[in-house]
Amino acid sequence: MTALFLVLAVLAVGLQRLLELRLSRRNERRLRARGAVEHGAGHYPVMVALHSLWLVSLLAEGLLRGPEAPAWWPLPLGLFLAAQILRYWSISSLGDRWTTRVLVPPDEPPVQRGPYRYLRHPNYVAVVTELAALPLVFGAFWTALIFSILNAALLYVRIRREEDALRR
């Protein structure tokens, strides 16, 4: 039964990401029409690959591990669901300024509403949490560890690019 839930979870998150890419592309067109310039485009393919491979790794490790979830699976599931709330609160607060790329429109101040009143990068907090938590629901410890480390390195680069772009 856990294998079915694993497959469904991976499919659901994959579909979620595809729908988000669609929204992102729509917002990118709007931002570019307002004169937004992309910053740090070089790391974007790495980010797409990382998130795609995370899902593949989660599926593979979860299936290879076997059908039993850890006894404490509700804890990482709760963290994952909380991350989804933060993620969509962040996306909603940014409105048409949310994209998967770093696009900054000229003469528009940084968003200060929603979770951005409290955190500088709330969407990244959500991503860090979900990349670690969802694999742990299914006992995919290596996926959680390896992709958390890789994501930390990527976010180090990405946040620096974002901060540079916002300062300009």
Backbone as a printed PyTorch tensor [residue, N CA C, xyz], in Angstrom:
tensor([[[  0.8160,  -1.1970,   0.0000],
         [  0.0000,   0.0000,   0.0000],
         [  0.8610,   1.2630,   0.0000]],

        [[  1.9800,   1.2560,   0.7220],
         [  2.8520,   2.4210,   0.7610],
         [  3.4030,   2.7350,  -0.6180]],

        [[  3.6920,   1.7120,  -1.4310],
         [  4.2020,   1.9370,  -2.7810],
         [  3.1940,   2.7340,  -3.6020]],

        [[  1.9220,   2.4190,  -3.4600],
         [  0.8890,   3.1640,  -4.1690],
         [  0.8740,   4.6220,  -3.7150]],

        [[  0.9450,   4.8590,  -2.3930],
         [  0.9660,   6.2230,  -1.8870],
         [  2.2080,   6.9720,  -2.3560]],

        [[  3.3320,   6.2810,  -2.4220],
         [  4.5680,   6.8870,  -2.9030],
         [  4.4070,   7.3310,  -4.3570]],

        [[  3.9350,   6.4440,  -5.1930],
         [  3.7480,   6.7690,  -6.6100],
         [  2.7690,   7.9370,  -6.7490]],

        [[  1.6700,   7.8890,  -6.0120],
         [  0.6840,   8.9730,  -6.0770],
         [  1.2790,  10.2970,  -5.5970]],

        [[  2.0880,  10.2440,  -4.5420],
         [  2.7180,  11.4670,  -4.0270],
         [  3.6750,  12.0510,  -5.0560]],

        [[  4.4910,  11.2110,  -5.6770],
         [  5.4370,  11.6920,  -6.6850],
         [  4.6860,  12.2660,  -7.8840]],

        [[  3.6390,  11.5910,  -8.3150],
         [  2.8390,  12.1070,  -9.4290],
         [  2.1800,  13.4350,  -9.0610]],

        [[  1.6540,  13.5410,  -7.8580],
         [  0.9920,  14.7740,  -7.4240],
         [  1.9810,  15.9400,  -7.3650]],

        [[  3.1520,  15.6980,  -6.8020],
         [  4.1500,  16.7680,  -6.7080],
         [  4.6750,  17.1160,  -8.1000]],

        [[  4.8620,  16.1030,  -8.9520],
         [  5.2800,  16.3690, -10.3290],
         [  4.2600,  17.2210, -11.0720]],

        [[  2.9840,  16.8990, -10.9230],
         [  1.9230,  17.6840, -11.5480],
         [  1.9020,  19.1070, -10.9700]],

        [[  2.0690,  19.2010,  -9.6560],
         [  2.1300,  20.5060,  -9.0000],
         [  3.2330,  21.3600,  -9.6190]],

        [[  4.4060,  20.7800,  -9.7960],
         [  5.5380,  21.5220, -10.3600],
         [  5.2590,  21.9470, -11.8080]],

        [[  4.6320,  21.0800, -12.5860],
         [  4.3140,  21.4330, -13.9760],
         [  3.3200,  22.5900, -14.0290]],

        [[  2.3200,  22.5560, -13.1650],
         [  1.3570,  23.6600, -13.1120],
         [  2.0240,  24.9590, -12.6540]],

        [[  2.9570,  24.8380, -11.7260],
         [  3.6910,  26.0190, -11.2710],
         [  4.5590,  26.5870, -12.3950]],

        [[  5.1610,  25.7120, -13.1950],
         [  5.9550,  26.1930, -14.3340],
         [  5.0820,  26.9540, -15.3220]],

        [[  3.8720,  26.4730, -15.5150],
         [  2.9340,  27.1630, -16.4050],
         [  2.6240,  28.5630, -15.8630]],

        [[  2.3230,  28.6550, -14.5750],
         [  2.0780,  29.9530, -13.9440],
         [  3.3130,  30.8380, -14.0440]],

        [[  4.4670,  30.2560, -13.7980],
         [  5.7130,  31.0070, -13.8550],
         [  5.9330,  31.5950, -15.2440]],

        [[  5.7130,  30.8170, -16.2670],
         [  5.9170,  31.3140, -17.6430],
         [  4.9580,  32.4610, -17.9680]],

        [[  3.7240,  32.3530, -17.5020],
         [  2.7680,  33.4350, -17.7190],
         [  3.2590,  34.7070, -17.0140]],

        [[  3.7000,  34.5530, -15.7730],
         [  4.1970,  35.7030, -15.0270],
         [  5.4870,  36.2610, -15.6260]],

        [[  6.3390,  35.3780, -16.1460],
         [  7.5710,  35.8360, -16.7920],
         [  7.2530,  36.7650, -17.9530]],

        [[  6.2770,  36.3840, -18.7850],
         [  5.8960,  37.2340, -19.9220],
         [  5.4240,  38.6020, -19.4370]],

        [[  4.6230,  38.6170, -18.3970],
         [  4.1250,  39.8870, -17.8530],
         [  5.2620,  40.7480, -17.3030]],

        [[  6.1670,  40.1110, -16.5730],
         [  7.2800,  40.8620, -15.9930],
         [  8.2060,  41.4090, -17.0720]],

        [[  8.4950,  40.6040, -18.0620],
         [  9.3750,  41.0620, -19.1530],
         [  8.7190,  42.2300, -19.9020]],

        [[  7.3930,  42.1790, -20.0540],
         [  6.6730,  43.2790, -20.7110],
         [  6.7910,  44.5660, -19.8990]],

        [[  6.9840,  44.4510, -18.5930],
         [  7.1670,  45.6210, -17.7180],
         [  8.6360,  46.0200, -17.5920]],

        [[  9.5000,  45.3510, -18.3510],
         [ 10.9140,  45.7080, -18.3630],
         [ 11.7910,  44.9150, -17.4170]],

        [[ 11.2690,  43.8550, -16.8320],
         [ 12.0760,  43.0420, -15.9090],
         [ 13.2270,  42.3790, -16.6490]],

        [[ 14.3370,  42.2870, -15.9440],
         [ 15.5420,  41.6620, -16.4820],
         [ 15.8430,  40.4340, -15.6360]],

        [[ 16.2580,  39.3620, -16.3080],
         [ 16.5920,  38.1320, -15.5730],
         [ 18.0210,  38.2070, -15.0530]],

        [[ 18.2000,  37.7110, -13.8430],
         [ 19.5120,  37.6590, -13.2050],
         [ 19.8180,  36.2110, -12.8400]],

        [[ 21.0620,  35.8010, -13.0310],
         [ 21.4820,  34.4700, -12.6140],
         [ 20.8740,  33.3360, -13.4030]],

        [[ 20.6660,  33.5340, -14.6910],
         [ 20.0270,  32.4980, -15.5100],
         [ 20.8770,  31.2290, -15.5980]],

        [[ 22.1590,  31.3330, -15.3580],
         [ 23.0400,  30.1900, -15.4950],
         [ 22.7410,  29.0440, -14.5410]],

        [[ 22.2190,  29.3460, -13.3690],
         [ 21.9410,  28.2820, -12.4010],
         [ 20.5540,  27.6640, -12.6020]],

        [[ 19.7250,  28.2570, -13.4480],
         [ 18.3520,  27.7780, -13.5990],
         [ 18.2720,  26.3240, -14.0880]],

        [[ 19.0280,  25.9300, -15.1140],
         [ 18.9610,  24.5160, -15.5340],
         [ 19.3770,  23.5430, -14.4280]],

        [[ 20.3000,  23.9680, -13.5870],
         [ 20.7290,  23.1280, -12.4570],
         [ 19.5660,  22.9580, -11.4770]],

        [[ 18.8340,  24.0400, -11.2370],
         [ 17.6980,  23.9740, -10.3240],
         [ 16.6120,  23.0420, -10.8700]],

        [[ 16.3190,  23.1500, -12.1570],
         [ 15.3110,  22.2760, -12.7730],
         [ 15.7620,  20.8180, -12.6720]],

        [[ 17.0150,  20.5560, -12.9670],
         [ 17.5420,  19.1870, -12.8950],
         [ 17.4840,  18.6630, -11.4550]],

        [[ 17.8630,  19.4930, -10.5020],
         [ 17.8560,  19.0740,  -9.1010],
         [ 16.4580,  18.6620,  -8.6540]],

        [[ 15.4760,  19.4830,  -8.9550],
         [ 14.1100,  19.1810,  -8.5250],
         [ 13.5380,  17.9690,  -9.2550]],

        [[ 13.8910,  17.8110, -10.5180],
         [ 13.4340,  16.6380, -11.2690],
         [ 14.0740,  15.3630, -10.7280]],

        [[ 15.3760,  15.4130, -10.5060],
         [ 16.0800,  14.2360,  -9.9910],
         [ 15.6500,  13.8940,  -8.5660]],

        [[ 15.2660,  14.8980,  -7.7980],
         [ 14.7390,  14.6620,  -6.4470],
         [ 13.5230,  13.7540,  -6.5130]],

        [[ 12.6150,  14.0320,  -7.4160],
         [ 11.4180,  13.1900,  -7.5450],
         [ 11.7730,  11.7770,  -7.9980]],

        [[ 12.6830,  11.6740,  -8.9590],
         [ 13.1210,  10.3540,  -9.4390],
         [ 13.7900,   9.5800,  -8.3100]],

        [[ 14.6560,  10.2470,  -7.5750],
         [ 15.3590,   9.6040,  -6.4690],
         [ 14.3940,   9.1720,  -5.3680]],

        [[ 13.4420,  10.0320,  -5.0560],
         [ 12.4350,   9.7040,  -4.0510],
         [ 11.6720,   8.4460,  -4.4510]],

        [[ 11.2400,   8.3920,  -5.6830],
         [ 10.5010,   7.2290,  -6.1700],
         [ 11.3690,   5.9700,  -6.1250]],

        [[ 12.5790,   6.0730,  -6.6410],
         [ 13.4660,   4.9130,  -6.6870],
         [ 13.8260,   4.4220,  -5.2850]],

        [[ 14.2770,   5.3160,  -4.4260],
         [ 14.6720,   4.8910,  -3.0790],
         [ 13.4710,   4.3750,  -2.2890]],

        [[ 12.3380,   5.0430,  -2.4260],
         [ 11.1390,   4.5980,  -1.7160],
         [ 10.7000,   3.2080,  -2.1420]],

        [[ 10.7640,   2.9430,  -3.4450],
         [ 10.3570,   1.6170,  -3.9360],
         [ 11.3760,   0.5510,  -3.5540]],

        [[ 12.6620,   0.8970,  -3.6270],
         [ 13.7000,  -0.0690,  -3.2760],
         [ 13.7230,  -0.3590,  -1.7750]],

        [[ 13.3660,   0.6290,  -0.9930],
         [ 13.3820,   0.4650,   0.4640],
         [ 12.3630,  -0.5650,   0.9230]],

        [[ 11.2160,  -0.5740,   0.2710],
         [ 10.1940,  -1.5370,   0.6610],
         [  8.9000,  -0.8640,   1.0630]],

        [[  7.9090,  -1.6670,   1.3740],
         [  6.5610,  -1.1400,   1.5390],
         [  6.2570,  -0.4530,   2.8680]],

        [[  7.0620,  -0.6470,   3.8770],
         [  6.7420,  -0.0890,   5.1920],
         [  7.2990,   1.3150,   5.3740]],

        [[  6.4190,   2.2330,   5.7080],
         [  6.8590,   3.5870,   6.0400],
         [  7.3770,   3.5790,   7.4730]],

        [[  8.2540,   4.5190,   7.8120],
         [  8.7050,   4.5960,   9.2030],
         [  7.5200,   4.8630,  10.1360]],

        [[  7.6190,   4.4330,  11.3550],
         [  6.5250,   4.6040,  12.3190],
         [  6.2090,   6.0820,  12.5600]],

        [[  7.1770,   6.9450,  12.3670],
         [  7.0050,   8.3680,  12.6400],
         [  6.6780,   9.1740,  11.3860]],

        [[  6.1700,   8.5320,  10.3340],
         [  5.8740,   9.2090,   9.0730],
         [  4.9260,  10.4030,   9.2060]],

        [[  4.0080,  10.4360,  10.1960],
         [  3.1290,  11.6170,  10.2710],
         [  3.8840,  12.9340,  10.5130]],

        [[  5.0170,  12.8800,  11.2090],
         [  5.7760,  14.1020,  11.4780],
         [  6.2940,  14.7310,  10.1850]],

        [[  7.0370,  14.0000,   9.3380],
         [  7.4790,  14.6420,   8.0990],
         [  6.3160,  14.9780,   7.1640]],

        [[  5.2380,  14.2090,   7.2130],
         [  4.0840,  14.5540,   6.3940],
         [  3.5000,  15.8950,   6.8540]],

        [[  3.3960,  16.0960,   8.1520],
         [  2.9150,  17.3740,   8.6740],
         [  3.8140,  18.5290,   8.2610]],

        [[  5.1290,  18.3090,   8.3090],
         [  6.0740,  19.3480,   7.8730],
         [  5.9180,  19.6460,   6.3880]],

        [[  5.7600,  18.5930,   5.5980],
         [  5.5700,  18.7790,   4.1580],
         [  4.3040,  19.5850,   3.8790]],

        [[  3.2160,  19.2460,   4.5510],
         [  1.9550,  19.9650,   4.3390],
         [  2.0560,  21.4200,   4.8080]],

        [[  2.7450,  21.6500,   5.9160],
         [  2.9550,  23.0280,   6.3780],
         [  3.7900,  23.8100,   5.3580]],

        [[  4.7730,  23.1490,   4.7660],
         [  5.5870,  23.7970,   3.7360],
         [  4.7390,  24.1790,   2.5280]],

        [[  3.7480,  23.3520,   2.2140],
         [  2.8700,  23.6800,   1.0880],
         [  2.0670,  24.9430,   1.3730]],

        [[  1.6110,  25.0740,   2.6070],
         [  0.8540,  26.2790,   2.9850],
         [  1.7440,  27.5100,   2.8530]],

        [[  2.9700,  27.4300,   3.3820],
         [  3.8990,  28.5480,   3.2800],
         [  4.2360,  28.8400,   1.8220]],

        [[  4.4180,  27.8080,   1.0430],
         [  4.7660,  27.9460,  -0.3740],
         [  3.6900,  28.7130,  -1.1250]],

        [[  2.4380,  28.3060,  -0.9390],
         [  1.3640,  28.9540,  -1.6850],
         [  0.9960,  30.3130,  -1.1070]],

        [[  1.2500,  30.5330,   0.1520],
         [  1.0950,  31.8650,   0.7220],
         [  2.1360,  32.7960,   0.0820]],

        [[  3.3410,  32.2930,  -0.0880],
         [  4.4040,  33.0710,  -0.7220],
         [  4.0570,  33.3910,  -2.1710]],

        [[  3.6390,  32.3860,  -2.9130],
         [  3.2840,  32.5770,  -4.3230],
         [  2.1360,  33.5760,  -4.4430]],

        [[  1.1330,  33.4090,  -3.6020],
         [ -0.0180,  34.3040,  -3.6170],
         [  0.3870,  35.7360,  -3.2700]],

        [[  1.2610,  35.8910,  -2.3020],
         [  1.6950,  37.2200,  -1.8830],
         [  2.4950,  37.9310,  -2.9720]],

        [[  3.2570,  37.1820,  -3.7430],
         [  4.0260,  37.7780,  -4.8330],
         [  3.1490,  38.0840,  -6.0450]],

        [[  2.0300,  37.3880,  -6.1700],
         [  1.1350,  37.6290,  -7.3020],
         [  1.8410,  37.3800,  -8.6220]],

        [[  1.7070,  38.3240,  -9.5480],
         [  2.3070,  38.1100, -10.8730],
         [  3.8160,  38.3460, -10.8810]],

        [[  4.3840,  38.6210,  -9.7190],
         [  5.8500,  38.7430,  -9.6300],
         [  6.5110,  37.4170,  -9.2820]],

        [[  5.7010,  36.3690,  -9.0020],
         [  6.2890,  35.0670,  -8.6830],
         [  6.6620,  34.3440,  -9.9690]],

        [[  7.8970,  33.8970, -10.0320],
         [  8.3650,  33.0380, -11.1250],
         [  9.4010,  32.0820, -10.5550]],

        [[  9.7640,  31.1080, -11.3690],
         [ 10.8350,  30.2030, -10.9710],
         [ 12.1990,  30.7710, -11.3640]],

        [[ 12.1850,  31.8790, -12.0510],
         [ 13.4120,  32.5680, -12.4370],
         [ 13.5690,  33.8190, -11.5720]],

        [[ 14.7430,  34.4180, -11.6300],
         [ 14.9800,  35.6580, -10.8940],
         [ 14.7600,  36.8160, -11.8670]],

        [[ 13.5550,  37.3550, -11.8390],
         [ 13.1810,  38.4900, -12.6940],
         [ 12.7580,  39.6390, -11.7900]],

        [[ 13.4030,  40.7800, -11.9670],
         [ 13.1030,  41.9310, -11.1240],
         [ 12.6320,  43.0740, -12.0220]],

        [[ 11.3890,  43.5010, -11.8270],
         [ 10.9050,  44.6310, -12.6190],
         [ 11.5020,  45.9390, -12.1130]],

        [[ 11.8240,  46.8560, -13.0200],
         [ 12.4200,  48.1220, -12.5880],
         [ 11.4070,  48.9810, -11.8340]],

        [[ 11.9170,  49.7290, -10.9060],
         [ 11.1110,  50.7120, -10.1650],
         [  9.9460,  50.1040,  -9.3910]],

        [[ 10.0520,  48.8430,  -9.0160],
         [  9.0420,  48.2230,  -8.1660],
         [  9.7520,  47.7360,  -6.9030]],

        [[  9.2910,  48.1770,  -5.7500],
         [  9.9580,  47.7760,  -4.5080],
         [  9.7180,  46.2960,  -4.2040]],

        [[ 10.5720,  45.6980,  -3.4080],
         [ 10.3420,  44.3040,  -3.0080],
         [  9.0020,  44.1500,  -2.2930]],

        [[  8.3920,  43.0080,  -2.4690],
         [  7.1040,  42.7190,  -1.8330],
         [  7.3160,  42.6260,  -0.3290]],

        [[  6.4370,  43.2540,   0.4340],
         [  6.5390,  43.2640,   1.8990],
         [  5.2760,  42.7250,   2.5700]],

        [[  4.4130,  42.0380,   1.8180],
         [  3.1690,  41.5360,   2.3990],
         [  3.2500,  40.0170,   2.5710]],

        [[  2.2450,  39.4850,   3.2440],
         [  2.2050,  38.0400,   3.4690],
         [  3.3980,  37.5970,   4.2860]],

        [[  3.9620,  36.4300,   3.9600],
         [  5.1020,  35.9290,   4.7430],
         [  6.3560,  36.7570,   4.5460]],

        [[  6.3680,  37.6110,   3.5100],
         [  7.5300,  38.4690,   3.2660],
         [  7.6520,  39.5710,   4.3050]],

        [[  6.6210,  39.7580,   5.1230],
         [  6.7200,  40.6900,   6.2550],
         [  7.6370,  40.1150,   7.3300]],

        [[  7.7250,  38.7750,   7.3710],
         [  8.4340,  38.0940,   8.4600],
         [  9.7270,  37.4140,   8.0150]],

        [[  9.7650,  36.9790,   6.7760],
         [ 10.9180,  36.2360,   6.2590],
         [ 11.3830,  36.8540,   4.9430]],

        [[ 12.6560,  36.8660,   4.7300],
         [ 13.1940,  37.4250,   3.4860],
         [ 12.8940,  36.5050,   2.2970]],

        [[ 12.9830,  35.1870,   2.4970],
         [ 12.7980,  34.2230,   1.4150],
         [ 11.9080,  33.0670,   1.8780]],

        [[ 10.6440,  33.3250,   2.1430],
         [  9.7820,  32.2630,   2.6760],
         [  9.5720,  31.0900,   1.7230]],

        [[  9.5800,  31.3500,   0.4310],
         [  9.4060,  30.2460,  -0.5150],
         [ 10.5670,  29.2550,  -0.4060]],

        [[ 11.7590,  29.7620,  -0.1590],
         [ 12.9070,  28.8700,  -0.0280],
         [ 12.8510,  28.0750,   1.2630]],

        [[ 12.2960,  28.6550,   2.3040],
         [ 12.0800,  27.8960,   3.5460],
         [ 11.1500,  26.7210,   3.2510]],

        [[ 10.1120,  26.9890,   2.4710],
         [  9.1720,  25.9260,   2.1050],
         [  9.8580,  24.8500,   1.2740]],

        [[ 10.6630,  25.2470,   0.3110],
         [ 11.3430,  24.2850,  -0.5600],
         [ 12.3310,  23.4320,   0.2330]],

        [[ 13.1000,  24.0620,   1.1050],
         [ 14.0510,  23.3150,   1.9470],
         [ 13.2990,  22.2680,   2.7660]],

        [[ 12.1840,  22.6740,   3.3360],
         [ 11.3940,  21.7680,   4.1700],
         [ 10.8300,  20.6170,   3.3530]],

        [[ 10.2490,  20.9210,   2.2020],
         [  9.6240,  19.8490,   1.4260],
         [ 10.6450,  18.8810,   0.8310]],

        [[ 11.8180,  19.3740,   0.4280],
         [ 12.8260,  18.4710,  -0.1280],
         [ 13.3320,  17.4720,   0.9120]],

        [[ 13.3360,  17.8700,   2.1670],
         [ 13.7510,  16.9510,   3.2290],
         [ 12.5820,  16.1130,   3.7340]],

        [[ 11.4200,  16.7280,   3.8880],
         [ 10.3100,  16.0580,   4.5670],
         [  9.6310,  14.9750,   3.7450]],

        [[  9.3280,  15.2490,   2.4830],
         [  8.5840,  14.2440,   1.7120],
         [  9.3430,  12.9160,   1.6030]],

        [[ 10.6250,  12.9120,   1.3130],
         [ 11.3240,  11.6260,   1.2920],
         [ 11.2650,  10.8920,   2.6340]],

        [[ 11.2960,  11.6320,   3.7300],
         [ 11.2650,  10.9920,   5.0460],
         [  9.9300,  10.3200,   5.3340]],

        [[  8.8540,  10.8090,   4.7160],
         [  7.5450,  10.1530,   4.8640],
         [  7.6470,   8.6950,   4.4190]],

        [[  8.4430,   8.4580,   3.3810],
         [  8.5660,   7.1200,   2.7930],
         [  9.8660,   6.4250,   3.1590]],

        [[ 10.5920,   6.9820,   4.1150],
         [ 11.8320,   6.3470,   4.5630],
         [ 12.9880,   6.4950,   3.5930]],

        [[ 12.9050,   7.4490,   2.6760],
         [ 13.9700,   7.6680,   1.6930],
         [ 15.0030,   8.6270,   2.2930]],

        [[ 15.7510,   8.1120,   3.2480],
         [ 16.6900,   8.9290,   4.0230],
         [ 17.8040,   9.5130,   3.1610]],

        [[ 18.3410,   8.7070,   2.2400],
         [ 19.4350,   9.1790,   1.3950],
         [ 18.9770,  10.2970,   0.4740]],

        [[ 17.7840,  10.1690,  -0.0720],
         [ 17.2460,  11.2350,  -0.9270],
         [ 17.1000,  12.5190,  -0.1180]],

        [[ 16.5590,  12.4120,   1.0750],
         [ 16.3960,  13.5980,   1.9260],
         [ 17.7500,  14.2500,   2.2060]],

        [[ 18.7440,  13.4560,   2.5570],
         [ 20.0540,  13.9880,   2.9100],
         [ 20.7800,  14.5820,   1.7040]],

        [[ 20.9060,  13.8000,   0.6450],
         [ 21.6930,  14.2330,  -0.5240],
         [ 21.0730,  15.4640,  -1.1840]],

        [[ 19.7600,  15.4350,  -1.3720],
         [ 19.1310,  16.5640,  -2.0570],
         [ 19.0230,  17.7930,  -1.1670]],

        [[ 19.0090,  17.6120,   0.1300],
         [ 19.0520,  18.7710,   1.0300],
         [ 20.4130,  19.4600,   0.9320]],

        [[ 21.4660,  18.6840,   0.8580],
         [ 22.8150,  19.2560,   0.7250],
         [ 22.9690,  19.9590,  -0.6190]],

        [[ 22.5420,  19.2820,  -1.6960],
         [ 22.6390,  19.8800,  -3.0280],
         [ 21.7910,  21.1530,  -3.1200]],

        [[ 20.6060,  21.1150,  -2.5430],
         [ 19.7290,  22.2800,  -2.5690],
         [ 20.3310,  23.4290,  -1.7760]],

        [[ 20.9790,  23.1410,  -0.6690],
         [ 21.6240,  24.2010,   0.1190],
         [ 22.6930,  24.9090,  -0.7160]],

        [[ 23.4690,  24.1330,  -1.4560],
         [ 24.4960,  24.7280,  -2.3160],
         [ 23.8550,  25.5820,  -3.4140]],

        [[ 22.8010,  25.0840,  -3.9990],
         [ 22.1010,  25.8300,  -5.0420],
         [ 21.4790,  27.1090,  -4.4850]],

        [[ 20.8500,  27.0110,  -3.3250],
         [ 20.2340,  28.1980,  -2.7300],
         [ 21.2730,  29.2440,  -2.3370]],

        [[ 22.4610,  28.8090,  -1.9800],
         [ 23.5330,  29.7520,  -1.6800],
         [ 23.7870,  30.6420,  -2.8970]],

        [[ 23.8530,  30.0200,  -4.0670],
         [ 24.0650,  30.7620,  -5.3130],
         [ 22.8390,  31.5940,  -5.6580]],

        [[ 21.6770,  30.9720,  -5.6170],
         [ 20.4490,  31.6440,  -6.0480],
         [ 20.0980,  32.8460,  -5.1700]],

        [[ 20.1880,  32.6990,  -3.8780],
         [ 19.8380,  33.8110,  -2.9870],
         [ 20.8080,  34.9730,  -3.1790]],

        [[ 22.0620,  34.6810,  -3.4120],
         [ 23.0240,  35.7480,  -3.6860],
         [ 22.6450,  36.5010,  -4.9560]],

        [[ 22.2330,  35.7660,  -5.9990],
         [ 21.7990,  36.4070,  -7.2560],
         [ 20.5580,  37.2620,  -7.0280]],

        [[ 19.6330,  36.7130,  -6.2650],
         [ 18.3970,  37.4430,  -5.9750],
         [ 18.6780,  38.7210,  -5.2030]],

        [[ 19.4880,  38.6100,  -4.1850],
         [ 19.8040,  39.7800,  -3.3710],
         [ 20.5270,  40.8410,  -4.2020]],

        [[ 21.4540,  40.4230,  -5.0690],
         [ 22.1280,  41.3650,  -5.9540],
         [ 21.1250,  42.0590,  -6.8700]],

        [[ 20.1980,  41.2800,  -7.4200],
         [ 19.1830,  41.8300,  -8.3280],
         [ 18.2780,  42.8250,  -7.5990]],

        [[ 17.8830,  42.5000,  -6.3850],
         [ 16.9960,  43.3890,  -5.6290],
         [ 17.6970,  44.6910,  -5.2310]],

        [[ 19.0060,  44.6240,  -4.9930],
         [ 19.7610,  45.8300,  -4.6390],
         [ 19.8390,  46.7860,  -5.8210]],

        [[ 19.8500,  46.2660,  -7.0260],
         [ 19.9520,  47.1210,  -8.2150],
         [ 18.6470,  47.7640,  -8.4090]]])
